[in-house]
Amino acid sequence: MNWLTNLNETRRSLKERLVGLVAPKEVPDNLWHKCPGCGHMIFHRDLEKALNVCQHCGHHMRLSVKKRLGMLFDDGQFQRIELPKVPDDPLKFKDQKRYSDRLKDTRSKTGEVDAIVVAHGRMGGMNVVAACFNFDFQGGSMGIAVGEGIVAAAELAVLQDAPLIVIPASGGARMQEGILSLMQMARTTVAVDKVKEKRLPYIVLLTDPTTGGVSASFAMLGDIAIAEPGAVIGFAGARVIESTIREKLPEGFQKAEYLLEHGMVDMVVPRRDLRATMIRILSLLKNRGAAGDLVALPIDTPDSADQD
């Protein structure tokens, strides 16, 4: 009977191997990403190499705060600063869910305290302070914590005698903080004015989207306003405007390219060229001296002409 037992075991082992070969394997969901612009499927490694820009249509997808700051600073090295602590739920706001509970959930998902990160480092060898919004944190909405972040970034720029770069990606003021969130529009405007008073460059990199109270305050006050291609930039939404004026808006209204044509932004720069462009601009604004030695030119006078 031994040979029958061995045969059955061999068949069982062979069956298990065949089942293992043909059984469907679990594939991670994040290996492929669909481009919102053209619908092409892009392998995640190719997308990372392209800085989240579609290689087929050039659509600029959103970029995480860490990757964006790493892309701009020299060797991807930067140091975050700790922001002042603020009351989490000053108005005890509640709709379908408590605001305090929403904050806890968002902090758990993003690993961030609020919608802004302030960091400093070197860009092209120059000391730079950057404040970058995290759209994944409640749509990058501006509350007290974000206002404190902009103020802290401006104060650090003045302290370090460094340019200030702000990178908004926001739906506007945070409604759960009511009038306290609207007050940040004035506070942030005053903060960036202090940077300008010290004759330090203030650059704004407008990303998708930059709307509401953010666009109505510090986001549109930069010495140079740079936008990423296709970024939505405006105050009210297009549908709200159309329903108010009862007219059809122009094609591409509130897109970065439309604003460039109408003088609202200074340049639209692809993501791969942002670092080099910003270094060049900061160098020009920071080094205001002559590019070379000044040479005095002889001036012809009437007396010298008579002598000739």
C-alpha positions as a Markdown table, in Angstrom:
| # | Residue | x | y | z |
|---|---|---|---|---|
| 1 | Met | 0.0 | 0.0 | 0.0 |
| 2 | Asn | 3.0 | 2.3 | 0.3 |
| 3 | Trp | 3.2 | 3.0 | -3.4 |
| 4 | Leu | -0.6 | 4.0 | -3.3 |
| 5 | Thr | 0.0 | 6.4 | -0.4 |
| 6 | Asn | 3.0 | 7.9 | -2.1 |
| 7 | Leu | 1.1 | 8.4 | -5.3 |
| 8 | Asn | -1.8 | 10.2 | -3.5 |
| 9 | Glu | 0.7 | 12.4 | -1.7 |
| 10 | Thr | 2.4 | 13.3 | -5.0 |
| 11 | Arg | -0.9 | 14.1 | -6.6 |
| 12 | Arg | -2.0 | 16.3 | -3.7 |
| 13 | Ser | 1.4 | 18.1 | -3.7 |
| 14 | Leu | 1.1 | 18.7 | -7.5 |
| 15 | Lys | -2.4 | 20.0 | -7.2 |
| 16 | Glu | -1.4 | 22.5 | -4.4 |
| 17 | Arg | 1.4 | 23.7 | -6.6 |
| 18 | Leu | -0.9 | 24.2 | -9.7 |
| 19 | Val | -3.5 | 26.0 | -7.6 |
| 20 | Gly | -0.7 | 28.3 | -6.3 |
| 21 | Leu | 0.3 | 29.1 | -9.8 |
| 22 | Val | -3.1 | 29.9 | -11.2 |
| 23 | Ala | -4.7 | 31.4 | -8.1 |
| 24 | Pro | -5.2 | 35.2 | -8.4 |
| 25 | Lys | -2.6 | 37.2 | -6.5 |
| 26 | Glu | -3.4 | 40.4 | -4.5 |
| 27 | Val | -2.2 | 43.5 | -6.4 |
| 28 | Pro | -1.8 | 46.7 | -4.5 |
| 29 | Asp | -4.3 | 49.4 | -5.5 |
| 30 | Asn | -1.7 | 52.2 | -5.7 |
| 31 | Leu | 0.5 | 50.8 | -8.5 |
| 32 | Trp | -1.3 | 52.6 | -11.2 |
| 33 | His | -2.8 | 56.1 | -11.2 |
| 34 | Lys | -5.4 | 57.5 | -13.7 |
| 35 | Cys | -4.6 | 60.9 | -15.0 |
| 36 | Pro | -7.6 | 63.3 | -14.4 |
| 37 | Gly | -6.7 | 65.2 | -17.6 |
| 38 | Cys | -6.5 | 62.5 | -20.3 |
| 39 | Gly | -7.5 | 59.3 | -18.5 |
| 40 | His | -4.2 | 57.4 | -19.2 |
| 41 | Met | -3.1 | 54.9 | -16.6 |
| 42 | Ile | 0.4 | 55.8 | -15.3 |
| 43 | Phe | 2.7 | 53.5 | -13.3 |
| 44 | His | 3.4 | 54.9 | -9.9 |
| 45 | Arg | 7.2 | 54.9 | -10.3 |
| 46 | Asp | 6.9 | 56.8 | -13.6 |
| 47 | Leu | 4.6 | 59.3 | -12.0 |
| 48 | Glu | 7.0 | 59.9 | -9.1 |
| 49 | Lys | 9.9 | 60.5 | -11.5 |
| 50 | Ala | 7.8 | 63.0 | -13.3 |
| 51 | Leu | 6.9 | 64.8 | -10.1 |
| 52 | Asn | 3.2 | 63.9 | -10.4 |
| 53 | Val | 2.9 | 65.3 | -13.9 |
| 54 | Cys | 1.2 | 63.2 | -16.6 |
| 55 | Gln | 3.7 | 62.3 | -19.3 |
| 56 | His | 0.9 | 62.1 | -21.9 |
| 57 | Cys | -0.9 | 65.4 | -21.5 |
| 58 | Gly | 1.2 | 67.4 | -19.0 |
| 59 | His | -1.6 | 67.6 | -16.4 |
| 60 | His | -0.2 | 68.6 | -13.0 |
| 61 | Met | -1.5 | 66.5 | -10.2 |
| 62 | Arg | -1.3 | 67.5 | -6.6 |
| 63 | Leu | 2.0 | 67.0 | -4.8 |
| 64 | Ser | 2.5 | 66.2 | -1.2 |
| 65 | Val | 4.1 | 68.9 | 1.0 |
| 66 | Lys | 7.2 | 66.8 | 1.7 |
| 67 | Lys | 7.8 | 66.1 | -2.0 |
| 68 | Arg | 7.2 | 69.7 | -2.9 |
| 69 | Leu | 9.6 | 71.1 | -0.4 |
| 70 | Gly | 12.2 | 68.4 | -1.2 |
| 71 | Met | 11.9 | 69.4 | -4.9 |
| 72 | Leu | 12.7 | 73.0 | -4.2 |
| 73 | Phe | 15.4 | 73.0 | -1.5 |
| 74 | Asp | 19.0 | 72.1 | -2.2 |
| 75 | Asp | 19.6 | 68.3 | -2.0 |
| 76 | Gly | 16.0 | 68.0 | -0.7 |
| 77 | Gln | 17.2 | 69.1 | 2.7 |
| 78 | Phe | 15.1 | 71.4 | 4.9 |
| 79 | Gln | 14.2 | 71.9 | 8.5 |
| 80 | Arg | 10.6 | 72.3 | 9.7 |
| 81 | Ile | 9.8 | 74.7 | 12.5 |
| 82 | Glu | 7.3 | 74.1 | 15.3 |
| 83 | Leu | 4.3 | 76.3 | 15.0 |
| 84 | Pro | 2.5 | 78.0 | 17.9 |
| 85 | Lys | -0.3 | 76.1 | 19.5 |
| 86 | Val | -3.8 | 77.4 | 19.0 |
| 87 | Pro | -7.3 | 76.4 | 20.3 |
| 88 | Asp | -8.6 | 73.5 | 18.4 |
| 89 | Asp | -12.3 | 74.3 | 18.4 |
| 90 | Pro | -12.8 | 77.9 | 19.7 |
| 91 | Leu | -16.4 | 78.1 | 18.6 |
| 92 | Lys | -17.4 | 74.6 | 19.7 |
| 93 | Phe | -18.7 | 74.1 | 16.1 |
| 94 | Lys | -20.9 | 71.2 | 15.2 |
| 95 | Asp | -22.7 | 70.3 | 12.0 |
| 96 | Gln | -23.2 | 66.6 | 11.1 |
| 97 | Lys | -20.0 | 66.0 | 13.1 |
| 98 | Arg | -18.1 | 67.8 | 15.8 |
| 99 | Tyr | -15.3 | 70.0 | 14.4 |
| 100 | Ser | -13.0 | 68.7 | 17.1 |
| 101 | Asp | -13.7 | 65.1 | 15.9 |
| 102 | Arg | -13.0 | 66.1 | 12.3 |
| 103 | Leu | -9.7 | 67.6 | 13.3 |
| 104 | Lys | -8.7 | 64.3 | 15.1 |
| 105 | Asp | -9.7 | 62.2 | 12.1 |
| 106 | Thr | -7.7 | 64.5 | 9.7 |
| 107 | Arg | -4.7 | 64.6 | 11.9 |
| 108 | Ser | -4.7 | 60.8 | 12.1 |
| 109 | Lys | -5.0 | 60.4 | 8.3 |
| 110 | Thr | -2.4 | 63.1 | 7.4 |
| 111 | Gly | 0.0 | 62.9 | 10.3 |
| 112 | Glu | 0.0 | 66.8 | 10.4 |
| 113 | Val | -1.3 | 69.1 | 13.1 |
| 114 | Asp | -2.9 | 71.5 | 10.6 |
| 115 | Ala | -3.0 | 72.5 | 6.9 |
| 116 | Ile | 0.4 | 74.3 | 6.8 |
| 117 | Val | 4.0 | 73.4 | 7.1 |
| 118 | Val | 6.8 | 76.0 | 7.6 |
| 119 | Ala | 10.4 | 75.1 | 6.8 |
| 120 | His | 13.7 | 76.8 | 6.1 |
| 121 | Gly | 16.8 | 75.7 | 4.2 |
| 122 | Arg | 18.9 | 76.7 | 1.2 |
| 123 | Met | 17.8 | 77.2 | -2.3 |
| 124 | Gly | 20.6 | 77.8 | -4.8 |
| 125 | Gly | 22.8 | 78.4 | -1.8 |
| 126 | Met | 20.5 | 81.2 | -0.4 |
| 127 | Asn | 18.7 | 81.0 | 2.9 |
| 128 | Val | 15.0 | 80.7 | 2.2 |
| 129 | Val | 11.8 | 80.3 | 4.3 |
| 130 | Ala | 8.9 | 78.5 | 2.8 |
| 131 | Ala | 5.3 | 78.0 | 4.0 |
| 132 | Cys | 3.5 | 75.2 | 2.1 |
| 133 | Phe | -0.2 | 74.2 | 2.3 |
| 134 | Asn | -1.4 | 70.7 | 2.7 |
| 135 | Phe | -4.6 | 70.3 | 0.6 |
| 136 | Asp | -5.2 | 66.9 | 2.1 |
| 137 | Phe | -5.8 | 68.6 | 5.5 |
| 138 | Gln | -9.5 | 69.8 | 5.2 |
| 139 | Gly | -8.8 | 71.2 | 1.7 |
| 140 | Gly | -6.0 | 73.4 | 2.9 |
| 141 | Ser | -8.5 | 75.7 | 4.5 |
| 142 | Met | -7.2 | 78.6 | 6.5 |
| 143 | Gly | -8.0 | 78.8 | 10.2 |
| 144 | Ile | -6.2 | 80.2 | 13.2 |
| 145 | Ala | -3.4 | 77.7 | 12.9 |
| 146 | Val | -2.7 | 78.5 | 9.3 |
| 147 | Gly | -2.7 | 82.2 | 10.1 |
| 148 | Glu | -0.2 | 81.6 | 12.8 |
| 149 | Gly | 1.9 | 79.6 | 10.4 |
| 150 | Ile | 2.1 | 82.5 | 7.9 |
| 151 | Val | 2.9 | 84.9 | 10.6 |
| 152 | Ala | 5.6 | 82.6 | 12.0 |
| 153 | Ala | 7.1 | 82.2 | 8.5 |
| 154 | Ala | 7.2 | 85.9 | 7.9 |
| 155 | Glu | 8.8 | 86.6 | 11.3 |
| 156 | Leu | 11.4 | 83.9 | 10.6 |
| 157 | Ala | 12.2 | 85.4 | 7.1 |
| 158 | Val | 12.8 | 88.8 | 8.7 |
| 159 | Leu | 14.9 | 87.2 | 11.5 |
| 160 | Gln | 17.1 | 85.3 | 9.0 |
| 161 | Asp | 17.1 | 88.1 | 6.4 |
| 162 | Ala | 15.8 | 85.5 | 3.9 |
| 163 | Pro | 13.3 | 85.5 | 1.1 |
| 164 | Leu | 9.8 | 84.2 | 1.9 |
| 165 | Ile | 8.1 | 81.7 | -0.4 |
| 166 | Val | 4.4 | 80.8 | 0.2 |
| 167 | Ile | 2.9 | 77.8 | -1.7 |
| 168 | Pro | -0.9 | 77.9 | -1.2 |
| 169 | Ala | -3.3 | 75.1 | -2.1 |
| 170 | Ser | -6.5 | 76.0 | -0.4 |
| 171 | Gly | -10.3 | 76.2 | -0.8 |
| 172 | Gly | -10.3 | 79.4 | 1.4 |
| 173 | Ala | -11.2 | 80.2 | 4.9 |
| 174 | Arg | -12.2 | 77.4 | 7.3 |
| 175 | Met | -16.0 | 77.8 | 7.9 |
| 176 | Gln | -15.9 | 75.9 | 11.2 |
| 177 | Glu | -13.9 | 78.8 | 12.8 |
| 178 | Gly | -16.2 | 81.5 | 11.5 |
| 179 | Ile | -15.1 | 85.1 | 11.9 |
| 180 | Leu | -11.8 | 83.9 | 13.5 |
| 181 | Ser | -10.8 | 82.3 | 10.2 |
| 182 | Leu | -11.7 | 85.5 | 8.3 |
| 183 | Met | -9.5 | 87.5 | 10.6 |
| 184 | Gln | -6.5 | 85.6 | 9.3 |
| 185 | Met | -6.9 | 87.4 | 6.0 |
| 186 | Ala | -5.9 | 90.7 | 7.7 |
| 187 | Arg | -3.2 | 89.1 | 9.9 |
| 188 | Thr | -1.4 | 87.3 | 7.0 |
| 189 | Thr | -1.5 | 90.5 | 4.9 |
| 190 | Val | 0.1 | 92.5 | 7.7 |
| 191 | Ala | 2.7 | 89.7 | 8.2 |
| 192 | Val | 3.8 | 89.7 | 4.5 |
| 193 | Asp | 3.9 | 93.5 | 4.6 |
| 194 | Lys | 6.6 | 93.2 | 7.3 |
| 195 | Val | 8.7 | 91.1 | 5.0 |
| 196 | Lys | 8.3 | 93.7 | 2.2 |
| 197 | Glu | 9.3 | 96.5 | 4.6 |
| 198 | Lys | 12.6 | 94.8 | 5.1 |
| 199 | Arg | 13.0 | 94.7 | 1.3 |
| 200 | Leu | 13.1 | 90.9 | 1.3 |
| 201 | Pro | 11.7 | 89.0 | -1.7 |
| 202 | Tyr | 8.2 | 87.6 | -1.2 |
| 203 | Ile | 7.3 | 85.0 | -3.8 |
| 204 | Val | 4.0 | 83.1 | -4.2 |
| 205 | Leu | 3.7 | 79.8 | -6.0 |
| 206 | Leu | 0.1 | 79.4 | -6.8 |
| 207 | Thr | -0.9 | 75.7 | -7.1 |
| 208 | Asp | -4.2 | 74.0 | -7.7 |
| 209 | Pro | -6.5 | 75.2 | -6.2 |
| 210 | Thr | -5.9 | 78.7 | -4.7 |
| 211 | Thr | -9.3 | 80.2 | -3.9 |
| 212 | Gly | -11.5 | 82.0 | -1.4 |
| 213 | Gly | -10.0 | 84.0 | 1.5 |
| 214 | Val | -6.5 | 82.7 | 0.7 |
| 215 | Ser | -6.5 | 84.2 | -2.8 |
| 216 | Ala | -8.2 | 87.4 | -1.4 |
| 217 | Ser | -5.3 | 88.0 | 1.0 |
| 218 | Phe | -1.6 | 87.0 | 1.0 |
| 219 | Ala | -1.7 | 84.7 | -2.0 |
| 220 | Met | -2.1 | 87.6 | -4.5 |
| 221 | Leu | 0.4 | 90.0 | -2.8 |
| 222 | Gly | 3.7 | 88.4 | -3.9 |
| 223 | Asp | 6.4 | 90.5 | -5.6 |
| 224 | Ile | 6.3 | 87.7 | -8.2 |
| 225 | Ala | 3.3 | 85.5 | -8.7 |
| 226 | Ile | 4.2 | 82.1 | -10.2 |
| 227 | Ala | 1.5 | 79.5 | -11.1 |
| 228 | Glu | 1.6 | 75.9 | -12.1 |
| 229 | Pro | 0.0 | 75.0 | -15.4 |
| 230 | Gly | -3.7 | 74.4 | -15.2 |
| 231 | Ala | -4.0 | 75.6 | -11.6 |
| 232 | Val | -7.4 | 77.0 | -10.6 |
| 233 | Ile | -7.0 | 80.4 | -9.1 |
| 234 | Gly | -9.9 | 82.7 | -8.1 |
| 235 | Phe | -12.2 | 83.8 | -5.3 |
| 236 | Ala | -15.7 | 82.4 | -5.9 |
| 237 | Gly | -16.3 | 79.2 | -7.8 |
| 238 | Ala | -17.1 | 79.4 | -11.5 |
| 239 | Arg | -20.6 | 77.9 | -11.1 |
| 240 | Val | -21.4 | 80.5 | -8.4 |
| 241 | Ile | -20.3 | 83.3 | -10.6 |
| 242 | Glu | -22.3 | 82.0 | -13.6 |
| 243 | Ser | -25.4 | 81.7 | -11.5 |
| 244 | Thr | -24.9 | 85.2 | -10.1 |
| 245 | Ile | -24.2 | 87.1 | -13.4 |
| 246 | Arg | -26.4 | 84.7 | -15.5 |
| 247 | Glu | -23.8 | 84.5 | -18.2 |
| 248 | Lys | -21.5 | 81.8 | -19.5 |
| 249 | Leu | -17.9 | 82.3 | -18.5 |
| 250 | Pro | -15.0 | 82.2 | -21.0 |
| 251 | Glu | -13.2 | 79.0 | -21.7 |
| 252 | Gly | -10.5 | 78.3 | -19.2 |
| 253 | Phe | -11.8 | 81.0 | -16.8 |
| 254 | Gln | -9.8 | 81.0 | -13.5 |
| 255 | Lys | -7.1 | 78.7 | -14.9 |
| 256 | Ala | -3.5 | 79.8 | -14.6 |
| 257 | Glu | -3.1 | 80.4 | -18.3 |
| 258 | Tyr | -6.1 | 82.7 | -18.4 |
| 259 | Leu | -4.9 | 84.7 | -15.5 |
| 260 | Leu | -1.5 | 85.1 | -17.2 |
| 261 | Glu | -3.1 | 86.5 | -20.3 |
| 262 | His | -5.0 | 89.0 | -18.2 |
| 263 | Gly | -2.1 | 90.1 | -16.1 |
| 264 | Met | -3.1 | 88.5 | -12.8 |
| 265 | Val | 0.0 | 86.3 | -12.5 |
| 266 | Asp | 3.5 | 86.9 | -13.8 |
| 267 | Met | 4.4 | 83.5 | -15.2 |
| 268 | Val | 3.2 | 80.0 | -15.6 |
| 269 | Val | 6.0 | 77.5 | -15.0 |
| 270 | Pro | 6.0 | 73.7 | -15.4 |
| 271 | Arg | 6.9 | 71.8 | -12.3 |
| 272 | Arg | 10.1 | 70.5 | -13.6 |
| 273 | Asp | 11.4 | 74.1 | -14.2 |
| 274 | Leu | 10.1 | 75.6 | -10.9 |
| 275 | Arg | 13.3 | 75.2 | -8.8 |
| 276 | Ala | 15.6 | 76.7 | -11.5 |
| 277 | Thr | 13.2 | 79.5 | -12.2 |
| 278 | Met | 12.7 | 80.4 | -8.5 |
| 279 | Ile | 16.5 | 80.4 | -7.8 |
| 280 | Arg | 17.0 | 82.7 | -10.8 |
| 281 | Ile | 14.3 | 85.1 | -9.6 |
| 282 | Leu | 15.5 | 85.1 | -6.0 |
| 283 | Ser | 19.1 | 85.7 | -7.1 |
| 284 | Leu | 17.9 | 88.8 | -9.1 |
| 285 | Leu | 15.8 | 90.2 | -6.3 |
| 286 | Lys | 18.2 | 89.4 | -3.5 |
| 287 | Asn | 21.4 | 90.7 | -5.2 |
| 288 | Arg | 20.3 | 94.1 | -6.3 |
| 289 | Gly | 23.8 | 95.4 | -7.1 |
| 290 | Ala | 25.3 | 95.8 | -10.5 |
| 291 | Ala | 26.1 | 92.6 | -12.3 |
| 292 | Gly | 29.7 | 93.8 | -13.0 |
| 293 | Asp | 32.1 | 96.7 | -12.4 |
| 294 | Leu | 30.8 | 100.1 | -13.4 |
| 295 | Val | 33.0 | 101.9 | -16.0 |
| 296 | Ala | 32.9 | 105.6 | -16.4 |
| 297 | Leu | 32.4 | 106.7 | -20.0 |
| 298 | Pro | 33.9 | 110.0 | -21.3 |
| 299 | Ile | 31.3 | 112.7 | -21.9 |
| 300 | Asp | 31.8 | 115.1 | -24.8 |
| 301 | Thr | 31.4 | 118.8 | -23.7 |
| 302 | Pro | 31.3 | 121.9 | -25.9 |
| 303 | Asp | 34.7 | 122.9 | -24.8 |
| 304 | Ser | 36.3 | 119.6 | -25.8 |
| 305 | Ala | 34.6 | 119.9 | -29.2 |
| 306 | Asp | 36.0 | 123.4 | -29.7 |
| 307 | Gln | 39.5 | 122.2 | -28.9 |
| 308 | Asp | 39.2 | 119.5 | -31.6 |
